[in-house]
């Protein structure tokens, strides 16, 4: 009798567990979009945990970090998710951590924050400098990937913003207005935001030197005459009062400019950090031309592009294998603390 009960339990218990599992997944049957969103949310939670356990570094990224970035590639290249609330919520959660870190005082080194697309913020003890901040395109349930409320809070932490070139994924008029309404400087090429008297317009076909004063001190800036194809693209090389120098290239991509870019290190201060678009032509040669102590790539996974030009993290990792300088690959809402 006992043997019969035991054998019956071996059959009944697995069946009961199977039925329980089916009950948990049954709500998704016939609801493919609901299933996809739930799966994506669970993946985002896993990615977030992996990234926190394996933060950005200048060494070879850990396997867990590479896996997290490639999981993001899969999500960001799935057009079924374009415009979804799930993406917006992930971005907001990532930027909440970024904002929390930005609000902390910094006494040593400088911090580099990566936002969306080619948007970066660099913070030192004296100043916080923004580049090409962009809220992202329209979503199904909201006007943009990054909410105005979140971007407003981020802008409040910045002192000045430099804009590289006149493309909508680099110059966001709403973000520009946030800066100028707060009395903060915005520096742009002279073919951008034309007629906006609150914006400082600068362009020269020669390297020029400018000084900008902020509440924390002055910035010495070299503006390089770059191009994206034929479109003018200002490359900003910024030196802070602490002596840190960093550059952001915007969407630099022009063969003729390579004649001076490949040796630009002789024309600028010694560079601590280079923020370079991941698809710059002659990528490793251009980096050598700047001769930075650290390379950080930008422009991966721009959701407004077709998937072949969204620029995955895994392709950036492959490109960085050929770069001799220390490098760091970051995703939305991450921070790298640079110390000499």
Buried (B, 14 or more C-beta within 10 A) or exposed (E): EEEEEEEEEEEEEEEEEEEEEEEEEEEBEEEEEEBBBBEBBEBBEEBBEBBEEBBBBBEEBBEEBBBBBBBBBEBBBEEEBBBBBBBBEBBBBBBEBBBEBBEEEBEEBBBBBBBBBBBBBBBBBBBBBBBBBBBBBEBEEBEBBBBBEBBBBBBBBBBBBBBBBBBEBBBBEBBBBBBBEEEBBBBBBBEBBEEBEBBBBBBEEEBBEBEBEBEBBBBBBBBBBBBBEEBBBBBBBBBBBBEBBBBBBBBBBBEEBBEBBBEBBEEBBEBBBBBBBBBBBBBBBBBBBBBBBBBBBBBBBBBBEEBEEBBBBBBBBEBBEEBEBBBBBBBBBBBBBBEE
